[in-house]
């Protein structure tokens, strides 16, 4: 959209993929929560490069995640991350129109929809309750939004929230 993908951006994407592979998870309420750094990276990719690039990045990240850890439901993460890339890339179109709080609410909604869709696919055919699906999706969303907020304020200097 605005810029072409640069070599440092691609290098940083590879670094985020490697970090995602080795980031430790933690248990909260009996559920294992692993922060999704790739989604956070996709927020910034969507803001900087627009919808098409964000969809491609989401598909690539999702495919790598599918082969790395979700091989039993191959394609689920590529599908959900592509849809998420569409939503996050669409934010670039309204960056100057919507105030930061509205963008934050939309990103939170996109994260929640991403996790609801993924866990719906993952738990399909298992005796998991709908309450568990929502609980896991909300926990993952909260962790992702908190990490996004910390990174945006401390390291990236308000690229998302200005």
C-alpha angles and dihedrals in degrees: 000000000000102000138018117244109273130211093247089052092052090046091051090049090055090048091052090050091053092046091049089055094054103033111119121238126218135210119245121174091347093305125109110236119196114182112238104226090173091066090051090050089050091057090061093040089054093049094047104036107023137230104315095049091045092053091050092046090048092050092049093047091046093050091051090049091049093054093041102048115349101055092137090066099031113187097023095102093041089053097046094043090050090053090046090050089055092053096043092045090053089062089073089066092058101033094114094039103051122059118237094260092057091048089050091051091049093049089049090051092048091050091049093049090048093053094041091053094044095047091044087058092042096048094042109124094017126104092250118140126234089243090059090050091054093042094053093044093049093048092051091046093051092049091049094048092047091051090046091051093048092048092046094051101037108032113012095041103231101311089145100036102045 
